[in-house]
Amino acid sequence: MKLVVALGGNALLRRGEPLSADNQLANIRRAAAQLALVATGNALVLTHGNGPQVGLLALQAAAYQAVETYPLDVLGAQTDGMIGYLLEQELGNLLPATVVATLMTRVEVSLDDPAFLAPTKPIGPVYTADEARRVGKAQGWTMAPDDTGFRRVVPSPAPQRVLGLQPIRWLLSHGALVIAAGGGGIPVARDADGHSLRGVEAVIDKDACSSLLARALEADCLVIATDVDAVYLNFGLPTQRAVGKVAPQAFAQARFPAGSMGPKVEAACAFVEATGRRAVIGSLTHIEAMLQGKAGTQVSPDGAPTL
């Protein structure tokens, strides 16, 4: 099968862990071990989140005041290189006969996207309420609740078009495992002349971009790998229950958090509705069973019509 596998940022750096290089490498090694199980015999395109990492780079850049902080598109490109390098190296160690290639991927967005007026994408570490007020005021950042704490939020415009599809297709046709569209891709937009592209201050949602990329590549399955084993209704409550095999229209009346499961459900449904193929949401540790239809939330046209 041709697979697009989207690795969540929390699968690469677990919630609550210090943002250290050692912790990131340990998580990437665990992720690579699971990905290697499904790489042989399949054409695999790997995408990944970058919320914790791009937030850390922004904090580090803000601490050095001799020059202005680099914009988010440049910081996003830095995380593409950093995470892509680590994934490429660990996958290469596990799959020595496979060519692994990391590509910097620009993704076009619209400057008219309303997301620029309403930041929602969480990046960086989790703060207490007092820390969030102090850091937000000092840096001029927008802070918002995230689970039990607060995080910086930035604009997250919808991806319009993935640039650079030709080299991805070429590499796949030659048997390579491709790492692309890291962090949702590097956000770029057209100037008023409609021709020139420039980077913009935003972070694109990784799941939305992965869904768009999977459609453009005509993937057989979109796998959204996260740190929970399925989509849950009433998550965290005594009445919570996992969603198994379901049709995309079944999610029409359900509501999921915008900063976590909501974009994953939307991305999976968009892929299934556009292609008639299957999308799966679940834990990376169950990726083999997910592809076999035995684990995770399986979204397909022939799934259950209601939740």
TAFEN-V744090 format. One record per residue. N is the residue number from 1. RES is the residue in one letter. PHI is phi in degrees with one decimal (* if undefined). PSI is psi as a letter, one per 30 degrees, with the letter a starting at -180 (NA if undefined). NEAR is the number of other ideal C-beta (glycine too) atoms within 10 Angstrom. Layout:
# TAFEN-V744090
n-><N/N>
res-><RES/RES>
phi-><PHI/PHI>
psi-><PSI/PSI>
near-><NEAR/NEAR>
This chain:
# TAFEN-V744090
n-><1/2/3/4/5/6/7/8/9/10/11/12/13/14/15/16/17/18/19/20/21/22/23/24/25/26/27/28/29/30/31/32/33/34/35/36/37/38/39/40/41/42/43/44/45/46/47/48/49/50/51/52/53/54/55/56/57/58/59/60/61/62/63/64/65/66/67/68/69/70/71/72/73/74/75/76/77/78/79/80/81/82/83/84/85/86/87/88/89/90/91/92/93/94/95/96/97/98/99/100/101/102/103/104/105/106/107/108/109/110/111/112/113/114/115/116/117/118/119/120/121/122/123/124/125/126/127/128/129/130/131/132/133/134/135/136/137/138/139/140/141/142/143/144/145/146/147/148/149/150/151/152/153/154/155/156/157/158/159/160/161/162/163/164/165/166/167/168/169/170/171/172/173/174/175/176/177/178/179/180/181/182/183/184/185/186/187/188/189/190/191/192/193/194/195/196/197/198/199/200/201/202/203/204/205/206/207/208/209/210/211/212/213/214/215/216/217/218/219/220/221/222/223/224/225/226/227/228/229/230/231/232/233/234/235/236/237/238/239/240/241/242/243/244/245/246/247/248/249/250/251/252/253/254/255/256/257/258/259/260/261/262/263/264/265/266/267/268/269/270/271/272/273/274/275/276/277/278/279/280/281/282/283/284/285/286/287/288/289/290/291/292/293/294/295/296/297/298/299/300/301/302/303/304/305/306/307>
res-><M/K/L/V/V/A/L/G/G/N/A/L/L/R/R/G/E/P/L/S/A/D/N/Q/L/A/N/I/R/R/A/A/A/Q/L/A/L/V/A/T/G/N/A/L/V/L/T/H/G/N/G/P/Q/V/G/L/L/A/L/Q/A/A/A/Y/Q/A/V/E/T/Y/P/L/D/V/L/G/A/Q/T/D/G/M/I/G/Y/L/L/E/Q/E/L/G/N/L/L/P/A/T/V/V/A/T/L/M/T/R/V/E/V/S/L/D/D/P/A/F/L/A/P/T/K/P/I/G/P/V/Y/T/A/D/E/A/R/R/V/G/K/A/Q/G/W/T/M/A/P/D/D/T/G/F/R/R/V/V/P/S/P/A/P/Q/R/V/L/G/L/Q/P/I/R/W/L/L/S/H/G/A/L/V/I/A/A/G/G/G/G/I/P/V/A/R/D/A/D/G/H/S/L/R/G/V/E/A/V/I/D/K/D/A/C/S/S/L/L/A/R/A/L/E/A/D/C/L/V/I/A/T/D/V/D/A/V/Y/L/N/F/G/L/P/T/Q/R/A/V/G/K/V/A/P/Q/A/F/A/Q/A/R/F/P/A/G/S/M/G/P/K/V/E/A/A/C/A/F/V/E/A/T/G/R/R/A/V/I/G/S/L/T/H/I/E/A/M/L/Q/G/K/A/G/T/Q/V/S/P/D/G/A/P/T/L>
phi-><*/-92.8/-117.4/-110.9/-112.2/-102.1/-89.7/-69.4/-57.4/-78.0/-77.5/-96.1/-147.0/-67.7/-56.7/92.2/-76.8/-60.3/-82.8/-97.9/-64.2/-65.2/-64.3/-63.6/-64.0/-62.0/-68.7/-66.9/-63.8/-64.1/-64.6/-62.3/-62.7/-72.0/-64.8/-62.2/-65.8/-114.8/-75.0/-71.2/88.5/-123.0/-91.3/-117.7/-113.7/-110.2/-115.0/-153.9/-81.4/-151.5/-55.3/-62.3/-71.4/-68.4/-66.5/-64.7/-60.9/-64.8/-64.6/-64.1/-66.7/-67.8/-73.3/-100.2/-98.7/-70.1/-133.5/-67.5/-60.7/-64.3/-70.1/-63.8/-65.6/-71.4/-63.0/-62.7/-63.4/-63.0/-67.7/-57.8/-66.8/-65.8/-70.8/-60.0/-59.8/-65.4/-63.5/-61.1/-66.5/-69.9/-67.1/-62.7/-65.1/-84.0/-127.2/-61.8/-88.4/-106.1/-77.6/-113.5/-130.2/-103.8/-118.1/-76.1/-123.1/-84.9/-130.1/-80.9/-127.0/-102.7/-67.6/-87.9/-61.8/-62.9/-60.6/-68.3/-96.3/-141.7/-61.8/-136.5/-83.5/-76.3/-136.6/80.4/-75.8/-91.4/-114.1/-73.4/-60.2/-66.4/-62.8/-62.1/-63.3/-67.7/-66.6/-59.3/-67.4/-66.8/-99.2/72.3/-97.9/-87.5/-114.4/-146.8/-59.7/-146.7/58.3/-96.5/-134.6/-135.3/-138.3/-68.3/-121.7/-132.8/-60.9/-132.8/-68.5/-70.1/-69.4/-99.0/-157.5/-88.4/-89.3/83.1/-67.6/-59.5/-66.4/-63.9/-62.9/-63.4/-63.0/-60.8/-66.3/-104.6/83.0/-83.1/-92.5/-109.0/-105.5/-148.4/53.6/-60.2/64.3/86.3/91.2/-85.0/-74.0/-131.8/-141.3/-83.2/-70.1/-59.6/-73.6/79.0/-115.9/-75.6/-107.5/-143.0/-70.2/-128.1/-80.6/-166.2/-131.5/-80.3/-63.7/-61.9/-70.7/-61.9/-68.0/-62.0/-63.8/-63.0/-64.2/-62.1/-66.5/-64.8/-87.8/57.4/-66.7/-79.8/-154.8/-106.2/-110.9/-105.8/-95.3/-134.2/-104.3/-123.3/-82.4/-172.8/-78.5/-117.1/-83.8/55.2/-58.1/87.1/-103.5/-59.2/-91.8/-62.4/-150.5/-78.2/-94.8/-95.6/-89.5/-148.4/-86.0/-60.0/-66.8/-66.1/-83.9/-56.7/-98.8/-88.7/-127.1/-128.2/-56.4/-65.8/-90.0/-140.0/-80.2/-53.6/-62.3/-68.2/-63.5/-60.8/-65.4/-62.8/-64.0/-61.9/-64.9/-65.1/-64.7/-80.4/-115.7/73.8/-103.6/-104.5/-126.8/-132.7/-120.9/177.6/-77.2/-58.4/-66.8/-110.8/-61.9/-63.6/-65.8/-62.3/-68.6/-82.0/79.3/-108.0/-150.7/75.8/-91.5/-96.1/-105.8/-154.6/-60.1/-97.7/-76.2/-60.2/-76.5/-134.1/-85.9>
psi-><l/j/k/j/k/j/k/l/e/f/f/f/j/k/k/f/k/k/h/l/e/e/e/e/e/e/e/e/e/e/e/e/e/e/e/f/f/g/e/k/f/l/j/k/k/k/l/l/l/g/e/e/e/e/e/e/e/e/e/e/e/f/f/j/g/f/l/k/k/k/l/e/e/e/e/e/e/e/e/e/e/e/e/e/e/e/e/e/e/e/e/e/e/f/i/f/f/k/k/k/k/k/k/k/j/k/k/k/l/k/f/g/k/f/f/f/f/i/k/f/j/k/l/a/l/k/l/l/e/e/e/e/e/e/e/e/e/e/f/h/l/k/k/l/k/j/c/g/b/k/l/k/k/l/k/i/l/k/k/e/k/k/l/g/e/e/e/e/e/e/e/e/f/g/g/l/k/k/j/l/h/k/g/g/l/j/k/l/l/k/l/f/f/g/e/k/k/l/l/l/i/l/k/k/k/e/e/e/e/e/e/e/e/e/e/e/f/h/l/f/k/k/j/j/k/a/g/l/f/l/k/k/k/h/k/f/l/f/g/k/k/k/k/c/k/k/l/e/f/f/f/e/f/l/k/l/k/f/g/d/f/e/e/e/e/e/e/e/e/e/e/e/e/f/f/g/a/k/k/k/k/a/k/e/f/g/e/e/e/e/f/f/g/f/l/a/j/j/j/l/f/g/l/k/f/l/NA>
near-><13/15/22/28/28/30/27/23/24/18/21/25/25/15/13/11/14/9/16/11/9/8/15/21/14/14/19/23/16/16/25/22/14/19/25/17/11/17/20/11/7/14/19/26/25/28/27/29/27/26/28/25/26/28/25/20/23/21/18/12/17/16/8/9/8/4/7/9/17/15/15/24/20/14/25/27/20/16/24/25/12/17/25/22/13/21/24/18/16/20/25/15/12/16/17/8/7/15/13/24/16/21/16/15/26/17/26/18/25/15/13/8/19/10/18/18/7/11/19/16/25/25/28/23/21/17/18/11/11/9/14/20/13/13/18/17/10/9/14/7/20/14/23/16/13/21/14/9/16/22/24/25/23/23/22/27/25/15/24/14/13/21/14/15/14/8/14/21/15/11/19/17/9/9/10/18/25/24/24/27/31/29/31/33/33/25/27/18/21/15/10/7/6/6/7/10/12/11/16/21/13/25/29/29/26/29/27/22/26/35/30/25/26/30/18/14/20/10/25/16/22/28/27/32/26/23/15/18/18/20/25/16/14/9/15/8/9/5/8/10/12/15/21/15/15/23/19/21/14/17/21/10/8/14/10/17/11/16/18/17/22/17/23/27/23/18/25/30/20/19/27/23/15/13/18/10/19/24/30/26/27/23/19/23/17/18/22/12/15/27/21/10/14/10/20/28/26/24/28/19/13/10/18/13/10/10/15>
